[in-house]
Amino acid sequence: MTERNAQSPVPPWLYKLFTGRQYPYVRRQAKFERKNVPSGERAGEPTPDEIDRKFFEIFPRCSVKLLQEVKSGMIVKFVELGAFEPGTYGKFVENPEEFLAVQYGKKKIKVNFYDGENFVCTMNFKVGGWTGHEDDS
């Protein structure tokens, strides 16, 4: 992480989720923004500063959807628990496990981040001591 985002209120886990290689949305957007790539040549990987700038552009406009993983026979489905508009999920970001446990109890929860209609990244949380689908209620 650059010095700029080290001073940001964004927790390290969230910055890594958005900018890591597992979910390339932020990296790809930084790469597409390059204007000085000659026609027909590949843009190459964005620099850490380009990724950092793009993260701080994209993250503030992201919404969040919370889904509970529920097993039904041999099928796993997701039930929507709630959603947050951009800028309204600060308490979740600060301490996700505690926030989810207080709000939703013992569950396996998938948290999806979206930039408008575009999927950005996801993270799963086993909340409140959840150990298996037999814990679902």
C-alpha positions in Angstrom: 0.0 0.0 0.0 1.1 3.5 -0.7 1.6 6.1 2.0 -1.5 7.8 0.9 -3.8 4.9 1.6 -2.0 4.0 4.8 -3.3 7.3 6.2 -6.8 6.6 4.8 -9.7 5.4 7.0 -10.0 2.3 4.8 -8.9 -0.9 6.7 -6.1 -2.9 5.2 -8.3 -6.0 4.6 -10.7 -4.0 2.5 -7.9 -2.3 0.4 -6.4 -5.7 -0.2 -9.7 -7.2 -1.2 -10.4 -4.5 -3.8 -6.9 -4.3 -5.2 -5.5 -7.8 -5.0 -5.3 -10.2 -7.9 -8.2 -12.3 -6.9 -10.7 -9.6 -8.0 -9.2 -7.7 -10.9 -11.9 -5.0 -11.2 -9.9 -2.1 -9.8 -6.7 -3.2 -11.5 -8.5 -3.5 -14.8 -10.1 -0.1 -14.5 -6.6 1.4 -13.7 -5.2 -0.4 -16.8 -8.0 0.8 -19.1 -7.5 4.4 -18.0 -4.0 4.6 -19.6 -4.1 6.9 -22.5 -0.5 6.8 -23.7 -0.4 3.2 -24.9 0.3 3.0 -28.6 -2.5 1.4 -30.7 -2.1 -2.4 -30.9 0.2 -2.7 -27.9 -0.8 -4.2 -24.5 -1.1 -1.7 -21.6 0.7 -3.9 -19.1 0.1 -4.0 -15.4 -0.9 -0.7 -13.7 1.6 0.8 -11.2 0.8 0.7 -7.5 0.0 4.5 -7.7 -2.4 4.0 -10.5 -4.1 1.2 -8.6 -4.2 3.3 -5.5 -5.8 6.3 -7.3 -8.4 4.0 -9.0 -9.3 2.4 -5.7 -10.0 5.8 -4.1 -12.1 6.7 -7.1 -14.1 3.4 -7.1 -14.5 2.5 -3.4 -16.5 5.6 -2.4 -19.2 4.9 -5.0 -19.6 1.2 -4.2 -22.7 -0.3 -2.7 -22.8 -3.5 -0.6 -25.2 -6.4 -0.7 -25.3 -8.9 2.2 -26.4 -12.5 1.5 -26.9 -15.5 3.8 -25.6 -18.8 2.5 -28.4 -21.4 3.1 -28.1 -25.1 2.2 -31.3 -26.7 0.9 -30.7 -30.4 0.3 -27.6 -30.6 -2.0 -28.1 -27.0 -3.2 -26.6 -23.9 -1.7 -28.6 -20.7 -2.2 -28.3 -17.2 -1.1 -30.9 -15.2 0.7 -30.6 -11.4 0.7 -30.2 -10.0 4.2 -29.8 -6.3 3.3 -28.0 -3.7 1.3 -26.1 -0.5 1.9 -25.8 2.4 -0.4 -22.4 4.0 -1.1 -20.9 5.7 2.0 -23.4 4.1 4.5 -21.5 1.0 5.6 -18.8 2.5 7.8 -19.6 0.5 10.9 -19.4 -2.7 8.9 -16.1 -1.8 7.3 -14.5 -0.9 10.7 -15.3 -4.3 12.3 -17.2 -6.6 10.0 -17.4 -9.8 12.1 -18.8 -7.9 15.1 -21.2 -5.8 13.0 -22.6 -8.9 11.2 -22.9 -10.9 14.5 -24.8 -8.1 16.2 -27.1 -7.4 13.2 -27.7 -10.9 11.9 -26.5 -13.5 14.5 -24.9 -16.9 13.8 -24.7 -17.2 10.0 -22.4 -17.6 7.0 -22.7 -14.3 5.2 -21.4 -13.3 1.7 -20.7 -9.6 1.3 -20.7 -8.4 -2.3 -19.4 -4.9 -3.4 -20.7 -3.3 -6.6 -19.7 -0.3 -8.6 -23.1 0.6 -10.0 -24.2 -2.6 -11.6 -20.7 -4.0 -11.9 -19.5 -6.7 -9.5 -16.3 -5.6 -7.8 -15.4 -8.2 -5.2 -16.8 -10.5 -2.5 -15.9 -11.8 1.0 -17.4 -14.5 3.1 -17.8 -14.3 6.8 -18.6 -17.1 9.3 -20.3 -15.0 11.9 -21.1 -15.6 15.6 -19.4 -19.0 15.8 -21.1 -20.4 12.7 -19.5 -23.8 11.9 -21.8 -25.5 9.4 -25.2 -25.3 7.8 -26.8 -27.2 10.7 -26.3 -23.9 12.6 -28.7 -22.1 10.2 -31.9 -21.0 11.7 
